[in-house]
């Protein structure tokens, strides 16, 4: 019985440490990644803005529902594994140079905005893409996981890898 009590005590203490560490991390963060995409800017911009095609090149997206435009701006829902979904709104679209997107869920535990900036790449048939996430994570446990398990750029790193792979296909 003493061993069981000691195990429970250690687990509770670990939980308190994880929570305290997460609570000490800032709610808001800004991170960026840049990469070269093996396609011209128009093709890269199409991949970014034609969100209905996302499931064909982004493995974590199971489906997309296009919503009625919000004041002429693109509006959509991405469905993820485990019955999760996220609603997005494009707040700025400057083809083929820039796209700004926000998570359109004011009550979300996490979210923010993403800026996709395209510029000519090192070769005529390539594009340099910079993705900047200006995000927030409210729950301390999620902040701990983002900082110490996945890393702050996990999601935009995955997006960059996916778009590089998609753009390389003929």
MORAWO-V842420 format. One record per residue. RES is the residue in one letter. BURIAL is + if it has 9 or more other ideal C-beta (glycine too) atoms within 8 Angstrom, else -. Layout:
BEGIN
res=RES burial=BURIAL
res=RES burial=BURIAL
END
This chain:
BEGIN
res=X burial=-
res=X burial=-
res=X burial=-
res=X burial=-
res=X burial=-
res=X burial=-
res=X burial=-
res=X burial=-
res=X burial=-
res=X burial=-
res=X burial=-
res=X burial=-
res=X burial=-
res=X burial=-
res=X burial=-
res=X burial=-
res=X burial=-
res=X burial=+
res=X burial=+
res=X burial=+
res=X burial=+
res=X burial=+
res=X burial=-
res=X burial=-
res=X burial=+
res=X burial=-
res=X burial=-
res=X burial=-
res=X burial=+
res=X burial=-
res=X burial=+
res=X burial=+
res=X burial=+
res=X burial=-
res=X burial=-
res=X burial=+
res=X burial=+
res=X burial=-
res=X burial=+
res=X burial=+
res=X burial=+
res=X burial=-
res=X burial=+
res=X burial=+
res=X burial=+
res=X burial=-
res=X burial=+
res=X burial=+
res=X burial=+
res=X burial=-
res=X burial=+
res=X burial=-
res=X burial=-
res=X burial=+
res=X burial=+
res=X burial=-
res=X burial=+
res=X burial=+
res=X burial=-
res=X burial=-
res=X burial=+
res=X burial=-
res=X burial=-
res=X burial=+
res=X burial=-
res=X burial=-
res=X burial=+
res=X burial=-
res=X burial=-
res=X burial=+
res=X burial=-
res=X burial=-
res=X burial=+
res=X burial=+
res=X burial=+
res=X burial=+
res=X burial=+
res=X burial=+
res=X burial=+
res=X burial=+
res=X burial=-
res=X burial=-
res=X burial=-
res=X burial=-
res=X burial=-
res=X burial=+
res=X burial=+
res=X burial=+
res=X burial=+
res=X burial=+
res=X burial=-
res=X burial=-
res=X burial=+
res=X burial=-
res=X burial=-
res=X burial=-
res=X burial=+
res=X burial=+
res=X burial=+
res=X burial=+
res=X burial=+
res=X burial=+
res=X burial=+
res=X burial=-
res=X burial=-
res=X burial=-
res=X burial=-
res=X burial=-
res=X burial=-
res=X burial=+
res=X burial=+
res=X burial=+
res=X burial=+
res=X burial=+
res=X burial=+
res=X burial=+
res=X burial=+
res=X burial=+
res=X burial=+
res=X burial=-
res=X burial=+
res=X burial=-
res=X burial=-
res=X burial=-
res=X burial=-
res=X burial=+
res=X burial=+
res=X burial=+
res=X burial=+
res=X burial=+
res=X burial=+
res=X burial=+
res=X burial=+
res=X burial=+
res=X burial=+
res=X burial=+
res=X burial=+
res=X burial=-
res=X burial=+
res=X burial=+
res=X burial=+
res=X burial=+
res=X burial=+
res=X burial=+
res=X burial=+
res=X burial=+
res=X burial=+
res=X burial=-
res=X burial=-
res=X burial=-
res=X burial=-
res=X burial=-
res=X burial=+
res=X burial=+
res=X burial=-
res=X burial=+
res=X burial=+
res=X burial=+
res=X burial=+
res=X burial=+
res=X burial=-
res=X burial=+
res=X burial=+
res=X burial=+
res=X burial=+
res=X burial=+
res=X burial=+
res=X burial=-
res=X burial=-
res=X burial=-
END
